[in-house]
Amino acid sequence: MRNSINITQQEIDNIYQKWEEEIKGDQLVYDGILSIEKWNKLDLRVMFLLKESHNKYYKIAIEPVKIRKGSGPSFFPNILLWKYAIEKAYISHKKNTEIAREMPNYKTFDEWKKNYLDSIAYFNVKKTLGGSSSNPKIISEFATNHKLILKEHINLINPNVIFCDDTTYFAYKNIFEFRHYDEIKGDKILFNEKYVKTNYKPKLYRHNNRLIIRFYHPSYFGKNRRKLYQKLINSLNSQIFDEFDFA
């Protein structure tokens, strides 16, 4: 996976056109890269693999980012914080320093919300609108039925890091036709356990030269955002990136 990229608007328009043909008759959710200009310049490209979009929110990548959109009050705050955490780990790797593990005060993010948020890729597995809650079976069926174009779209975006929840983790494996990661041998194997400091989540995987972080959905409200941030940052260390070639 090349790290220097130059995705064009024409390539994005072409994949949207393919999607319009793929799901003819349904409302397409236009998602993916939020700012092509910023995405092409990033050292670390972070994508959030989500299930589906709700409440007629389908112009995700073709309108200015709306910080208050998303399913629940934790949605964008967690996206911002989790992206911040993985970037801290990556910067520490490049500088060969320890990771600063304190969580920033979310209120101080106001100065850079607009510039920081649209430097992600926001990607729903299901490219048609959903209801107030997602059915994992429907998400899985959509991934199965449309895996070729989903794979093409993800590979076009070319993220270095993908955040998944359980549903989208299994959808990703389905799209790329892998068995359980713990059965994969050779250079696709999961990091050994010394890198994982939490009992359950997050879990960190490598798919080729791509870091997969199996964590919670950004709207998860079972724990407050500080606890979620600590679970994530405490599972990371700068040596994780020794497993990858993002240069």
C-alpha positions as a Markdown table, in Angstrom:
| # | Residue | x | y | z |
|---|---|---|---|---|
| 1 | Met | 0.0 | 0.0 | 0.0 |
| 2 | Arg | 1.6 | 3.2 | -1.1 |
| 3 | Asn | 1.6 | 6.0 | 1.4 |
| 4 | Ser | 2.1 | 8.8 | -1.1 |
| 5 | Ile | -1.3 | 9.2 | -2.9 |
| 6 | Asn | -3.0 | 11.5 | -5.3 |
| 7 | Ile | -6.6 | 10.6 | -5.4 |
| 8 | Thr | -8.6 | 12.8 | -7.8 |
| 9 | Gln | -12.1 | 14.1 | -7.8 |
| 10 | Gln | -12.7 | 12.3 | -11.0 |
| 11 | Glu | -11.9 | 9.0 | -9.3 |
| 12 | Ile | -14.3 | 9.7 | -6.5 |
| 13 | Asp | -17.0 | 10.7 | -9.0 |
| 14 | Asn | -16.4 | 7.5 | -10.9 |
| 15 | Ile | -16.9 | 5.3 | -7.8 |
| 16 | Tyr | -20.1 | 7.2 | -6.9 |
| 17 | Gln | -21.3 | 6.6 | -10.4 |
| 18 | Lys | -20.6 | 2.9 | -10.0 |
| 19 | Trp | -22.5 | 2.9 | -6.7 |
| 20 | Glu | -25.5 | 4.6 | -8.3 |
| 21 | Glu | -25.7 | 1.8 | -10.9 |
| 22 | Glu | -25.1 | -0.8 | -8.1 |
| 23 | Ile | -28.0 | 0.3 | -5.9 |
| 24 | Lys | -30.3 | 1.7 | -8.6 |
| 25 | Gly | -33.6 | 2.8 | -7.1 |
| 26 | Asp | -32.3 | 3.5 | -3.6 |
| 27 | Gln | -30.8 | 6.7 | -2.1 |
| 28 | Leu | -27.1 | 6.5 | -2.3 |
| 29 | Val | -25.1 | 7.6 | 0.8 |
| 30 | Tyr | -22.2 | 9.7 | -0.5 |
| 31 | Asp | -19.5 | 9.1 | 2.0 |
| 32 | Gly | -15.8 | 8.3 | 2.1 |
| 33 | Ile | -13.1 | 11.0 | 2.0 |
| 34 | Leu | -14.3 | 14.3 | 3.4 |
| 35 | Ser | -11.6 | 16.5 | 1.9 |
| 36 | Ile | -9.5 | 15.1 | -1.0 |
| 37 | Glu | -7.0 | 17.9 | -0.7 |
| 38 | Lys | -6.3 | 17.1 | 3.0 |
| 39 | Trp | -6.4 | 13.4 | 2.6 |
| 40 | Asn | -3.7 | 13.4 | -0.1 |
| 41 | Lys | -1.3 | 15.2 | 2.2 |
| 42 | Leu | -1.7 | 13.1 | 5.3 |
| 43 | Asp | 1.1 | 11.0 | 6.7 |
| 44 | Leu | -1.5 | 8.8 | 8.5 |
| 45 | Arg | -4.8 | 8.3 | 6.9 |
| 46 | Val | -7.5 | 7.2 | 9.3 |
| 47 | Met | -10.9 | 5.8 | 8.2 |
| 48 | Phe | -13.9 | 5.1 | 10.4 |
| 49 | Leu | -15.8 | 2.1 | 9.1 |
| 50 | Leu | -19.4 | 2.6 | 10.1 |
| 51 | Lys | -22.6 | 0.6 | 9.6 |
| 52 | Glu | -25.1 | 2.8 | 7.9 |
| 53 | Ser | -26.3 | 6.4 | 7.8 |
| 54 | His | -29.6 | 7.5 | 9.5 |
| 55 | Asn | -32.0 | 10.3 | 9.4 |
| 56 | Lys | -31.6 | 11.2 | 5.7 |
| 57 | Tyr | -27.9 | 12.1 | 6.3 |
| 58 | Tyr | -26.6 | 11.0 | 3.0 |
| 59 | Lys | -24.6 | 13.9 | 1.6 |
| 60 | Ile | -21.7 | 13.2 | 4.0 |
| 61 | Ala | -18.8 | 13.8 | 1.7 |
| 62 | Ile | -20.3 | 16.4 | -0.7 |
| 63 | Glu | -21.4 | 19.0 | 1.8 |
| 64 | Pro | -19.5 | 20.8 | 4.6 |
| 65 | Val | -19.0 | 18.6 | 7.7 |
| 66 | Lys | -21.7 | 19.1 | 10.2 |
| 67 | Ile | -20.2 | 18.5 | 13.6 |
| 68 | Arg | -23.6 | 17.9 | 15.3 |
| 69 | Lys | -24.7 | 15.2 | 12.8 |
| 70 | Gly | -24.2 | 11.6 | 13.7 |
| 71 | Ser | -26.1 | 9.1 | 15.9 |
| 72 | Gly | -25.8 | 10.5 | 19.4 |
| 73 | Pro | -23.9 | 13.2 | 21.2 |
| 74 | Ser | -20.8 | 11.0 | 21.6 |
| 75 | Phe | -20.4 | 10.3 | 17.9 |
| 76 | Phe | -18.1 | 13.1 | 16.6 |
| 77 | Pro | -16.4 | 13.8 | 19.9 |
| 78 | Asn | -15.2 | 10.2 | 20.0 |
| 79 | Ile | -14.1 | 10.3 | 16.4 |
| 80 | Leu | -12.0 | 13.3 | 17.1 |
| 81 | Leu | -10.5 | 11.9 | 20.2 |
| 82 | Trp | -9.7 | 8.5 | 18.8 |
| 83 | Lys | -8.1 | 10.0 | 15.7 |
| 84 | Tyr | -6.1 | 12.2 | 18.1 |
| 85 | Ala | -5.0 | 9.1 | 20.1 |
| 86 | Ile | -3.7 | 7.1 | 17.1 |
| 87 | Glu | -1.9 | 10.1 | 15.7 |
| 88 | Lys | -0.2 | 10.6 | 19.0 |
| 89 | Ala | 1.0 | 7.0 | 18.9 |
| 90 | Tyr | 2.2 | 7.5 | 15.3 |
| 91 | Ile | 4.1 | 10.7 | 16.1 |
| 92 | Ser | 5.7 | 9.0 | 19.1 |
| 93 | His | 6.8 | 6.2 | 16.8 |
| 94 | Lys | 8.4 | 8.7 | 14.3 |
| 95 | Lys | 10.1 | 10.6 | 17.1 |
| 96 | Asn | 11.0 | 7.5 | 19.1 |
| 97 | Thr | 9.4 | 8.9 | 22.2 |
| 98 | Glu | 6.8 | 7.7 | 24.7 |
| 99 | Ile | 3.2 | 8.4 | 24.0 |
| 100 | Ala | 1.6 | 11.3 | 25.8 |
| 101 | Arg | -1.5 | 9.5 | 27.3 |
| 102 | Glu | -3.5 | 12.3 | 28.8 |
| 103 | Met | -6.8 | 13.1 | 27.1 |
| 104 | Pro | -7.1 | 16.7 | 25.8 |
| 105 | Asn | -10.1 | 18.7 | 27.1 |
| 106 | Tyr | -12.7 | 18.3 | 24.4 |
| 107 | Lys | -13.8 | 21.9 | 24.9 |
| 108 | Thr | -10.4 | 23.1 | 23.7 |
| 109 | Phe | -10.9 | 21.3 | 20.4 |
| 110 | Asp | -13.1 | 24.1 | 19.1 |
| 111 | Glu | -10.2 | 25.9 | 17.4 |
| 112 | Trp | -9.4 | 22.9 | 15.1 |
| 113 | Lys | -12.6 | 20.9 | 14.8 |
| 114 | Lys | -13.3 | 22.0 | 11.3 |
| 115 | Asn | -9.8 | 21.4 | 10.1 |
| 116 | Tyr | -9.3 | 18.2 | 12.0 |
| 117 | Leu | -12.6 | 16.4 | 11.4 |
| 118 | Asp | -12.6 | 16.6 | 7.7 |
| 119 | Ser | -9.2 | 15.0 | 7.5 |
| 120 | Ile | -10.8 | 11.6 | 8.1 |
| 121 | Ala | -12.6 | 9.1 | 5.8 |
| 122 | Tyr | -16.1 | 8.4 | 7.0 |
| 123 | Phe | -17.3 | 5.2 | 5.3 |
| 124 | Asn | -20.5 | 3.3 | 5.8 |
| 125 | Val | -20.6 | -0.4 | 4.8 |
| 126 | Lys | -24.2 | -0.1 | 3.8 |
| 127 | Lys | -24.6 | 2.6 | 1.2 |
| 128 | Thr | -28.3 | 3.1 | 1.6 |
| 129 | Leu | -30.1 | 4.9 | 4.4 |
| 130 | Gly | -31.0 | 3.0 | 7.5 |
| 131 | Gly | -33.4 | 3.4 | 10.4 |
| 132 | Ser | -32.9 | 4.5 | 14.0 |
| 133 | Ser | -30.9 | 1.4 | 14.8 |
| 134 | Ser | -28.8 | -0.9 | 12.6 |
| 135 | Asn | -29.4 | -4.6 | 12.1 |
| 136 | Pro | -26.0 | -6.5 | 12.0 |
| 137 | Lys | -27.6 | -9.1 | 9.7 |
| 138 | Ile | -28.6 | -6.5 | 7.1 |
| 139 | Ile | -25.1 | -4.9 | 7.3 |
| 140 | Ser | -23.5 | -8.3 | 6.7 |
| 141 | Glu | -25.8 | -9.1 | 3.8 |
| 142 | Phe | -25.1 | -5.8 | 2.2 |
| 143 | Ala | -21.3 | -6.5 | 2.5 |
| 144 | Thr | -21.7 | -9.9 | 1.0 |
| 145 | Asn | -23.9 | -8.7 | -1.9 |
| 146 | His | -21.7 | -5.7 | -2.8 |
| 147 | Lys | -18.2 | -6.8 | -1.7 |
| 148 | Leu | -16.5 | -6.1 | -5.0 |
| 149 | Ile | -17.4 | -2.5 | -5.2 |
| 150 | Leu | -16.9 | -2.0 | -1.4 |
| 151 | Lys | -13.4 | -3.5 | -1.8 |
| 152 | Glu | -12.7 | -1.2 | -4.7 |
| 153 | His | -13.9 | 1.9 | -2.8 |
| 154 | Ile | -11.9 | 1.1 | 0.3 |
| 155 | Asn | -8.8 | 0.4 | -1.7 |
| 156 | Leu | -9.3 | 3.7 | -3.6 |
| 157 | Ile | -9.5 | 5.6 | -0.3 |
| 158 | Asn | -6.4 | 3.6 | 0.8 |
| 159 | Pro | -6.4 | 4.2 | 4.6 |
| 160 | Asn | -3.5 | 3.2 | 6.8 |
| 161 | Val | -5.7 | 2.8 | 9.9 |
| 162 | Ile | -9.4 | 1.7 | 10.1 |
| 163 | Phe | -11.5 | 1.9 | 13.2 |
| 164 | Cys | -14.2 | -0.8 | 13.3 |
| 165 | Asp | -16.8 | -2.0 | 15.8 |
| 166 | Asp | -17.7 | -5.7 | 15.9 |
| 167 | Thr | -20.3 | -5.5 | 13.1 |
| 168 | Thr | -18.0 | -3.6 | 10.7 |
| 169 | Tyr | -15.0 | -5.7 | 11.6 |
| 170 | Phe | -16.8 | -8.8 | 10.4 |
| 171 | Ala | -18.1 | -6.9 | 7.4 |
| 172 | Tyr | -14.5 | -5.9 | 6.5 |
| 173 | Lys | -13.3 | -9.5 | 6.8 |
| 174 | Asn | -16.2 | -10.5 | 4.5 |
| 175 | Ile | -15.4 | -7.9 | 1.9 |
| 176 | Phe | -11.8 | -8.9 | 1.8 |
| 177 | Glu | -12.6 | -12.6 | 2.1 |
| 178 | Phe | -10.5 | -13.5 | 5.1 |
| 179 | Arg | -11.1 | -16.2 | 7.7 |
| 180 | His | -10.7 | -15.3 | 11.4 |
| 181 | Tyr | -7.5 | -13.3 | 11.8 |
| 182 | Asp | -6.3 | -15.7 | 14.5 |
| 183 | Glu | -6.2 | -18.4 | 11.8 |
| 184 | Ile | -4.1 | -16.3 | 9.4 |
| 185 | Lys | -0.4 | -17.1 | 9.3 |
| 186 | Gly | 2.6 | -15.3 | 8.1 |
| 187 | Asp | 2.8 | -11.5 | 7.7 |
| 188 | Lys | -1.0 | -11.0 | 8.2 |
| 189 | Ile | -1.0 | -12.3 | 11.8 |
| 190 | Leu | -2.4 | -10.3 | 14.7 |
| 191 | Phe | 0.2 | -8.5 | 16.9 |
| 192 | Asn | 1.2 | -10.8 | 19.7 |
| 193 | Glu | -0.4 | -10.3 | 23.1 |
| 194 | Lys | 2.4 | -8.1 | 24.5 |
| 195 | Tyr | 1.0 | -5.2 | 22.6 |
| 196 | Val | -2.5 | -5.5 | 24.0 |
| 197 | Lys | -3.0 | -4.2 | 27.5 |
| 198 | Thr | -6.7 | -4.4 | 27.8 |
| 199 | Asn | -8.7 | -7.6 | 28.4 |
| 200 | Tyr | -11.1 | -7.1 | 25.5 |
| 201 | Lys | -11.1 | -3.9 | 23.5 |
| 202 | Pro | -9.5 | -2.6 | 21.5 |
| 203 | Lys | -8.0 | -5.4 | 19.5 |
| 204 | Leu | -5.3 | -4.5 | 16.9 |
| 205 | Tyr | -4.9 | -6.4 | 13.7 |
| 206 | Arg | -2.8 | -6.1 | 10.5 |
| 207 | His | -4.3 | -6.7 | 7.1 |
| 208 | Asn | -1.4 | -6.4 | 4.7 |
| 209 | Asn | 0.0 | -2.9 | 5.5 |
| 210 | Arg | -3.2 | -1.7 | 7.2 |
| 211 | Leu | -3.8 | -1.4 | 10.9 |
| 212 | Ile | -7.3 | -2.5 | 11.9 |
| 213 | Ile | -8.5 | -1.3 | 15.3 |
| 214 | Arg | -11.5 | -3.3 | 16.5 |
| 215 | Phe | -13.1 | -1.0 | 19.1 |
| 216 | Tyr | -16.5 | 0.5 | 19.9 |
| 217 | His | -18.9 | 2.4 | 17.6 |
| 218 | Pro | -18.3 | 6.1 | 18.1 |
| 219 | Ser | -21.8 | 6.5 | 19.4 |
| 220 | Tyr | -21.3 | 4.0 | 22.2 |
| 221 | Phe | -22.5 | 5.4 | 25.5 |
| 222 | Gly | -21.8 | 2.4 | 27.8 |
| 223 | Lys | -18.7 | 4.3 | 29.1 |
| 224 | Asn | -17.9 | 8.0 | 29.1 |
| 225 | Arg | -15.5 | 9.4 | 26.5 |
| 226 | Arg | -12.6 | 9.7 | 28.9 |
| 227 | Lys | -12.8 | 5.9 | 29.8 |
| 228 | Leu | -13.0 | 5.0 | 26.1 |
| 229 | Tyr | -10.1 | 7.2 | 25.3 |
| 230 | Gln | -8.0 | 5.6 | 28.1 |
| 231 | Lys | -8.9 | 2.1 | 26.9 |
| 232 | Leu | -7.7 | 3.1 | 23.4 |
| 233 | Ile | -4.5 | 5.0 | 24.3 |
| 234 | Asn | -3.4 | 2.4 | 26.9 |
| 235 | Ser | -3.6 | -0.3 | 24.2 |
| 236 | Leu | -1.2 | 1.6 | 22.0 |
| 237 | Asn | 2.6 | 2.0 | 22.0 |
| 238 | Ser | 4.9 | 3.5 | 19.4 |
| 239 | Gln | 6.4 | 0.0 | 18.6 |
| 240 | Ile | 3.1 | -1.0 | 17.0 |
| 241 | Phe | 4.1 | 1.0 | 14.0 |
| 242 | Asp | 7.3 | -1.1 | 13.6 |
| 243 | Glu | 5.0 | -3.7 | 12.0 |
| 244 | Phe | 4.1 | -1.3 | 9.2 |
| 245 | Asp | 5.7 | 0.6 | 6.4 |
| 246 | Phe | 3.8 | 3.9 | 6.2 |
| 247 | Ala | 6.8 | 5.9 | 5.0 |
